[in-house]
Amino acid sequence: MSPESTELKALVQKITDLPTLPAMMATITRLMQDPRTSAEELGRAIATDPALVSKVLKLVNSAFYGFPGRISTITQAIVILGFSTIRNVVLTTSVLKAFNKNGSHAFDVEKFWEHSLLTGAIARSLAVEREANFIEETFIAGLLHDMGRIVLSQKLTAEFDKVILVKEKANISQLAAEQSVLKLTHGDIGGWLARKWNLPIPFVEVMRLHHSPLEILAQEPPAQRDTANLVFLVHAADALSKGIVEGKVQFSACAAIDPKVRADLKLEEAGWDRFQLRTEEEIGKARAFLEII
């Protein structure tokens, strides 16, 4: 669906209290886009927010990074964590703070974040498997992929409840019910939110196209290859996260992945045990990350 579609414009005009990301997010994004920015300069910007300083230091001193109690300055932390991880901390903190309550009674916010976390962890595991250029971005892309659902639940509650009613009455998928009631999907809403928040284009496309990944290949002009790869990874991770049994990602869940994406990612049964072990480790790391945030 076009970002300027009549249906999307009409729906989002009903949202009067959309949370905004804090100025710190814009500041850090701007600094990170400048190749001349040093760790000291980024540290000075973060130091203006004591709560953020606390989270960054807690993360770098956690078992997750292996420096328990040894890192005391924000500049040291930035050097160890890297700029991408710092951006991830700021973005994750901001998003969780913006959407930390239930909306519709039919929406389970804890289950939503659990699915988001699993998708992020699996996406990162897939990125490591493929030796992708953007491994640090995949966890956050997976964590954010379904934000359109939480906007629909918390900011468009009447519409969300209609979707659930149609879904249950007709015994169809959530996506089909959204199309039937709204003439668009939570992906369209998520893409709109990402643009409103000025998130990087790859995140916009992941939030918009994770259920229709091949659309990224039909864009004019064509999308950057890394953006297309990120959309493919999160699409696959979304499907795999719904097929976890007793904490293990099942190969049978690959059946829900678009065949072209599955072939592109070379998801095969051979080597699945290795991938499964890495994914369990990534899920553990992701839980530790969110506990600190």
Residue pairs with C-beta under 8 A, 6 or more apart in sequence:
1 7
1 8
1 184
1 185
1 188
2 8
3 191
3 192
3 195
5 184
5 188
7 182
7 183
7 184
8 184
8 188
8 189
8 192
11 156
11 159
11 182
11 184
11 189
12 189
12 192
14 155
14 156
14 159
15 151
15 155
15 156
17 155
18 151
18 155
18 193
18 196
19 98
19 99
20 98
20 197
21 91
21 94
21 95
21 98
21 197
21 198
22 94
24 45
24 46
24 48
24 49
24 52
24 90
24 94
25 90
25 91
25 94
25 197
26 198
27 45
28 42
28 45
28 46
28 86
28 87
28 90
29 87
29 198
31 37
31 41
31 42
31 45
32 42
32 83
32 87
37 83
39 75
39 78
39 79
40 75
42 78
42 83
42 86
43 73
43 74
43 75
43 77
43 78
46 52
46 53
46 56
46 74
46 78
46 86
47 53
47 74
52 89
52 90
52 93
53 74
55 89
55 93
55 292
55 293
56 74
56 77
56 78
56 81
56 86
56 89
57 71
57 72
57 74
57 77
58 292
59 65
59 77
59 81
59 85
59 89
59 289
59 292
59 293
60 67
60 71
60 76
60 77
60 80
60 81
61 67
61 68
61 69
61 70
61 71
62 68
62 288
62 292
63 288
64 285
64 288
64 289
64 292
65 80
65 81
67 80
71 77
71 80
78 86
81 89
82 136
84 136
84 137
85 136
88 136
88 137
88 139
88 140
89 293
91 140
91 144
91 199
92 140
92 143
92 289
92 290
92 293
93 293
95 143
95 144
95 147
96 113
96 293
99 109
99 147
99 150
99 151
99 154
100 109
101 109
101 154
102 108
102 109
102 153
102 154
103 109
103 150
103 153
103 154
103 155
103 157
103 160
104 153
104 154
104 157
104 160
104 161
104 164
106 153
106 160
106 161
106 164
107 149
107 150
107 153
107 154
107 160
109 150
109 153
112 146
112 149
112 150
113 290
115 146
115 241
115 242
116 142
116 143
116 144
116 145
116 146
117 143
117 283
117 286
117 287
117 290
118 241
118 244
118 283
118 286
119 142
119 143
119 145
119 146
119 234
119 237
119 238
119 241
120 138
120 139
120 140
120 141
120 142
120 143
120 237
120 286
121 139
121 142
121 279
121 282
121 283
121 285
121 286
122 142
122 236
122 237
122 240
122 241
122 249
122 279
122 282
122 283
123 138
123 139
123 141
123 142
123 233
123 234
123 236
123 237
124 135
124 138
124 139
124 142
124 282
124 286
125 275
125 278
125 279
125 281
125 282
126 138
126 233
126 236
126 237
126 265
127 134
127 135
127 138
127 233
128 135
128 278
128 282
129 275
129 278
130 229
130 233
130 265
130 266
132 138
132 226
132 229
132 233
133 226
134 202
134 226
134 229
134 230
137 200
137 202
137 203
137 230
138 230
138 233
138 234
138 237
139 282
139 286
139 289
140 203
141 202
141 203
141 206
141 230
141 233
141 234
142 206
142 233
142 234
142 237
142 238
144 190
144 194
144 199
144 203
144 206
144 207
145 190
145 206
145 207
145 210
145 234
145 238
146 186
146 190
146 207
146 210
146 238
147 190
147 193
147 194
147 207
148 185
148 186
148 187
148 188
148 189
148 190
148 191
148 192
148 193
148 207
149 186
149 190
151 186
151 189
151 190
151 193
152 159
152 160
152 163
152 178
152 186
152 189
153 160
159 181
159 182
162 181
163 174
163 177
163 178
163 181
163 182
164 177
166 172
166 177
166 180
166 181
167 173
167 174
167 176
167 177
170 176
170 177
170 180
172 180
174 186
175 185
175 186
175 211
178 184
178 185
178 186
179 185
185 211
187 207
187 208
187 209
187 210
187 211
187 212
188 208
190 207
190 208
191 204
191 205
191 207
191 208
191 209
193 207
194 203
194 204
194 207
194 208
195 204
199 207
201 224
201 227
202 224
202 226
202 227
202 230
202 231
205 216
205 223
205 227
205 230
205 231
206 230
206 231
206 234
209 215
209 216
209 231
209 235
210 231
210 234
210 235
210 238
211 235
211 238
213 231
213 232
213 235
213 258
213 261
214 258
214 260
214 261
216 223
216 227
216 228
216 231
216 232
217 223
217 228
223 231
232 261
232 264
232 265
233 265
235 257
235 258
235 261
236 254
236 257
236 261
236 262
236 265
236 267
239 253
239 254
239 256
239 257
240 249
240 250
240 253
240 254
240 257
241 249
242 253
242 256
243 249
243 250
243 252
243 253
243 256
244 250
244 253
247 280
247 283
248 276
248 280
249 275
249 276
249 279
251 269
251 272
254 262
254 267
257 265
257 267
